[in-house]
Amino acid sequence: MNRGYWIIRADVSDAEKFSEYASRTPEAIKKYGGQFIVRAGRSEIVEGSSRTRNTVIQFPSYADALKCWHSIEYQSAKQYREGAAELDVVIIEGCL
């Protein structure tokens, strides 16, 4: 079974509000077997465009990644970032 990933690119406009969201998401992610692979570390744009923060979360499967996104736990946490950041989120199936 191939792993699933959330690939998230964000521009944060309200750091305090976004911080509340960021403190609430790990519990939901852990419940579905997810783990942070990249969480807003250093980055360099070498081609194209990006946002200021990048995050990659790995899940045991693509189905788990989708279940987490649609879960009550994550959707409850997600409310705390509304109006605090603009995000691009892709849920993708890995090849291994």
Secondary structure, DSSP 4 states (H G I P E B T S, - for coil): ---EEEEEEEEES-HHHHHHHHHHHHHHHHHTT-EEEEES------SS---SEEEEEEESSHHHHHHHHHSHHHHHHHGGGTTTEEEEEEEEE---
